[in-house]
Amino acid sequence: MPSLPQFTLNPLGVLVSLLTGTLTDFVSSARSALDAALQSYLFGTYDAAGPYPKAPFTDSPGLAPLNHLLAAAGAALLVAIVLYSSLRTVADFGGVRHSLQAVLPRCLVAVALSVTSLPLLQQLIDLNNALCQVVVGGAAVNVADLPWSSPLTSGSVASASDNLFLLLFTAALVVAVVILALSYVVRYTLLAVLCACAPLVAYCTVLPETRGFARQWGRLVVVSLFMQFGQLLVLRVAVQLAFARGHGLAGMLYAFASLYLMLRVPGALNVATHYQSSAEAAARRWTRAVRRLSAEEV
């Protein structure tokens, strides 16, 4: 009597086969799209839909009309700001912070900042682009020179299929590259929103109650704009110190470490901006304490 066929299932082999197939499909299809996105967003802040390369960011479709609309809406709030300041002055029995002598000059400055917000922001973006070109210009850094270009090729994925440890690192590297590309798409959208609402932020500087919103907007602009310079600086160092590039474990770890440092740059900038505000608050507290001591001595 013939024996029944024996079937064995190797879970580890199935997992390796699934990972290898997924990474191979990524390299053959999605990798080119991610490289195109990084080429558009990573090396400078320009209008991605512009008619020519390196078009000004503030020429993005719909950005200027929305900015001008919010500028007109903010100008209509001037009456409410003046009325509120007058009422607060009466309620505070002549408080200095809301007096017309203090509010009206700030209103004029807010109007000027609201009207010129887009050109001023474009100058700030041009400064960031100039810094980025200084970083990448001498090394001619492009997508093909990135530290993760060699580990994420079809040959590297094929060689990693024999080692589950290398295959897991390759999958983590793919996830990190996707996160980097997604962060730059989010950054582009966030910068567009911040540029559009800049006129309203200008009017937030008039009243002490709303000045915190303007400071928060400024922190977001600094972090979302100049994170590009910090990340390109890390990338330039990674490209120059390419002693561990290749298809093996050392090259993969080097690429993963470079991506990790790049993704940590926005958080470091955010901490730096909050440290500055904390230092300013501490300086104000010490100033008030010194004034009180001086008044008591007198």
Helices and strands as residue ranges (DSSP letters): H 11-25, I 26-30, H 31-41, G 57-59, H 63-76, H 78-91, H 100-115, H 117-137, G 143-145, H 154-160, H 164-196, H 198-204, H 211-240, H 249-297
